[in-house]
Amino acid sequence: MLGQSSTETWVSAPRPLRVGTLNQLVDVTNAVVYKSGAAQLIRETIGIEPQDLTFLIHVARFSDSGEIVKQNWYVYHSGVWSDAQFATANRIYGRGQVWFLYIQLNAWPGANTTYIIETKKKAAAYFEHLQQAAGLFGVSLKETVGETETVWNAKLLTIPYVPSDVVITPSSGGGATFDDEGLSWLDFSAAVPVTKTSSPGMFGVVDLYFRPTDIKGLGFGNWPHAVEGVWVGSQPLKHILVGVGWGPLYGGVVMGNGTYTFSFGVNISASAALGK
């Protein structure tokens, strides 16, 4: 049921970080993890090989007075993983379990290492796009004396809902939300024929992919996909489109009333077609 959520409070015991090459893995001043050093950082802390596992990483640097002055969040997965996927996209791609690793730089003994982990169940992206496509037809679908040090800890998180948003919030503030939705075999969109008229009309279509595709990502897929749909307007079943899409373009045959015509145009999101 949508709207369900699960909340866990993790109170951890920080561990001293003893990594002689830390400066090669982390920009300590700016609390930045180098993507090239993430795998080794995981080996040096958690002590496992990161192959085919997903890691959420929080790095925070404290001032001498105990305030956070720099912090950053990352998602790491071995193999092909872009800079955006590592540092900005906050995508987990449908994983049921992920590792969460925090590193606190220049932290005082007794620094608060409590994290609140909330998982919020949500609808799949293709269902949201279906609702948008339906709209084309008018349908509403405490202080301690001591010296500062660098500490860490990690925890394997089990995510109870997929797809979901995973929100991790340190007690010191500055949390992050991670989108945990996998690749999809289908989507819903609009196909707009190329025409010389100022109001060409469009088809509401279902996109069927031959391999799982990231329908929430930027850019276009490298593989063609099937496009099927009906005309947005009166007597939609008399104008049925069957075709193939590739990137932002589609081509296919329109059938109805015993006739067959070729149609070529652009494949856009339903929200764009609605002007939202």
C-alpha positions in Angstrom: 0.0 0.0 0.0 1.4 3.4 -1.0 2.2 5.8 1.9 3.7 3.0 4.0 7.0 3.8 5.7 9.6 2.2 7.9 11.8 4.1 10.3 14.9 2.9 12.1 17.2 4.8 14.4 20.8 3.6 14.3 22.9 4.6 17.3 26.4 3.4 16.5 29.7 3.2 18.3 32.3 5.0 16.2 35.5 3.3 15.3 38.8 5.0 14.9 39.9 5.2 11.3 43.4 4.0 10.8 44.2 4.5 7.1 47.7 5.7 6.3 46.7 6.7 2.7 43.5 8.5 3.7 44.6 11.7 1.9 44.7 9.6 -1.4 41.2 8.5 -0.9 39.5 11.5 0.7 39.9 15.3 0.3 39.9 15.8 4.1 39.5 19.6 4.0 36.4 19.5 1.9 35.0 16.1 3.1 35.1 14.8 -0.5 35.5 11.1 -1.4 37.4 10.6 -4.6 35.5 8.2 -6.8 38.8 6.5 -7.8 39.4 5.8 -4.1 36.0 4.7 -3.0 36.5 1.0 -3.4 39.8 1.1 -1.4 38.1 3.2 1.3 35.4 0.5 1.6 38.1 -2.2 1.9 40.0 -0.3 4.5 36.8 0.3 6.7 34.2 -2.3 6.2 36.7 -4.9 5.1 34.8 -6.3 2.2 35.2 -6.4 -1.6 32.7 -3.9 -3.1 31.9 -6.0 -6.2 28.2 -6.0 -7.1 27.2 -4.2 -3.9 25.8 -0.7 -3.4 27.2 1.7 -0.8 25.7 4.9 0.6 28.6 7.1 2.0 28.3 10.1 4.2 31.4 12.1 5.0 31.4 15.0 7.4 34.2 17.3 8.7 33.9 19.0 12.1 35.4 22.2 13.2 37.5 22.4 16.4 34.4 23.6 18.2 32.4 20.5 17.1 30.2 21.9 14.4 29.9 20.3 10.9 31.6 22.6 8.4 31.6 20.3 5.3 29.6 17.2 4.4 28.9 15.2 1.3 26.8 12.1 0.3 27.7 9.5 -2.3 26.4 6.3 -3.9 29.0 3.9 -5.0 28.7 0.7 -7.1 31.6 -1.2 -8.7 31.9 -1.4 -12.4 30.6 1.3 -14.8 29.4 4.1 -12.6 29.4 7.8 -13.8 30.5 10.8 -11.8 26.8 11.9 -11.6 25.7 8.5 -10.3 28.5 8.7 -7.7 28.0 12.3 -6.4 24.7 13.8 -7.4 22.0 11.4 -8.7 21.2 9.7 -5.4 19.9 6.6 -7.2 20.0 3.0 -5.8 18.3 1.2 -8.7 15.9 -1.2 -7.0 18.3 -2.7 -4.5 16.8 -4.6 -1.5 20.0 -4.2 0.6 22.7 -1.5 0.6 25.6 -0.7 2.9 25.6 2.6 4.7 29.1 3.9 5.7 29.8 7.2 7.5 33.1 8.9 8.1 33.5 11.8 10.5 36.7 13.8 10.2 38.1 15.8 13.1 35.4 14.5 15.4 35.5 14.9 19.2 35.1 11.8 21.4 31.4 11.4 22.2 30.3 13.1 18.9 26.8 12.2 18.0 26.7 9.4 15.5 23.0 8.7 15.5 21.3 8.3 12.1 17.5 8.1 11.3 16.8 5.8 8.3 13.4 6.1 6.8 12.0 4.2 3.9 8.9 5.6 2.2 7.1 3.3 -0.2 6.1 4.9 -3.5 4.6 4.1 -6.9 6.8 3.0 -9.8 7.8 5.7 -12.2 6.0 4.1 -15.1 2.7 4.3 -13.1 3.3 8.0 -12.5 3.9 8.4 -16.3 0.7 6.3 -16.9 -1.2 8.8 -14.8 0.2 11.7 -16.9 -0.6 9.9 -20.1 -4.2 9.3 -18.9 -4.4 13.1 -18.5 -4.0 13.4 -22.2 -7.5 11.8 -22.4 -8.9 13.9 -19.5 -8.6 11.0 -17.0 -7.3 11.6 -13.5 -5.2 8.7 -12.6 27.1 15.9 24.9 30.7 17.5 25.3 33.8 15.3 26.2 37.3 16.3 26.8 39.9 14.7 24.6 41.5 15.0 21.1 39.7 15.0 17.8 40.1 12.0 15.4 38.6 10.5 12.3 36.0 7.9 13.1 33.7 5.6 11.0 31.1 2.9 11.2 28.9 1.0 8.7 25.7 -0.9 8.6 24.0 -3.2 6.1 20.5 -1.8 5.5 17.6 -3.9 4.4 15.1 -1.9 2.4 11.5 -3.1 3.0 9.9 -1.4 0.1 11.0 -1.2 -3.6 10.4 1.2 -5.2 10.9 3.7 -2.4 12.7 6.8 -1.2 15.3 6.1 1.4 15.9 9.1 3.7 19.0 9.1 5.9 19.3 11.9 8.4 22.2 12.3 10.9 21.2 13.8 14.2 23.5 16.7 13.4 21.4 17.6 10.4 22.0 17.6 6.6 20.3 14.4 5.5 19.9 13.0 2.0 17.2 11.2 0.1 18.0 8.2 -2.2 15.7 7.0 -5.0 15.5 3.2 -4.9 13.8 2.2 -8.1 15.1 -0.3 -10.6 15.0 -0.4 -14.4 11.7 -0.9 -16.2 10.3 -2.9 -19.1 7.6 -0.4 -19.9 6.7 3.3 -19.8 3.9 5.6 -21.0 4.4 8.7 -23.1 3.1 10.7 -26.1 4.0 10.4 -29.8 3.7 13.6 -31.8 3.7 13.2 -35.6 5.8 15.5 -37.8 3.4 17.7 -39.6 3.2 21.2 -41.2 0.1 22.2 -39.3 0.4 24.2 -36.1 -1.7 21.7 -34.1 -0.7 18.2 -35.2 -2.3 16.3 -32.4 -0.7 13.2 -30.8 -1.0 9.6 -29.7 -1.0 8.3 -26.2 1.4 5.4 -26.3 2.9 2.6 -24.2 6.7 2.1 -24.7 7.7 -1.6 -24.4 11.4 -2.1 -24.0 13.4 -5.2 -25.1 15.8 -4.8 -22.2 15.3 -3.1 -18.8 15.7 0.7 -19.1 16.2 3.6 -16.8 13.0 5.6 -17.5 13.9 8.2 -15.0 17.4 8.9 -16.2 18.5 11.7 -18.5 19.1 11.2 -22.1 17.9 8.4 -24.4 18.4 4.7 -24.5 20.7 3.1 -27.1 18.2 0.3 -28.0 15.0 0.6 -30.0 11.7 -0.2 -28.4 8.2 -0.9 -29.4 5.6 1.9 -29.5 1.9 1.2 -29.4 -1.0 3.6 -28.8 -4.2 5.4 -29.9 -5.0 8.9 -31.1 -5.8 11.5 -28.5 -9.2 12.8 -29.6 -12.5 11.6 -30.9 -12.7 7.9 -32.0 -9.2 7.0 -30.7 -9.6 3.3 -31.7 -9.9 4.3 -35.3 -6.3 5.6 -35.3 -4.1 2.9 -33.8 -0.3 3.4 -33.9 2.1 0.4 -34.0 5.7 1.3 -34.4 9.3 1.5 -33.2 10.9 4.2 -31.1 14.6 5.0 -30.9 15.8 7.8 -28.7 13.5 10.8 -29.2 12.0 9.6 -32.5 9.4 7.0 -33.5 8.2 5.6 -36.8 5.3 3.3 -37.5 2.0 2.5 -39.1 -1.4 4.0 -38.2 -4.3 1.6 -38.8 -8.0 2.4 -38.9 -11.1 2.2 -41.1 -9.3 -0.3 -43.3 -6.5 2.1 -44.2 -2.8 2.1 -43.3 -0.6 5.2 -43.2 2.9 5.8 -42.2 3.6 8.1 -39.2 6.9 9.6 -38.1 7.6 12.0 -35.3 8.9 12.6 -31.8 8.3 10.5 -28.6 7.9 12.9 -25.6 6.8 12.5 -22.0 3.2 12.8 -21.2 3.9 15.6 -18.7 5.6 17.6 -21.5 2.6 16.9 -23.8 0.3 18.3 -21.0 2.6 21.3 -20.6 3.4 20.4 -17.0 
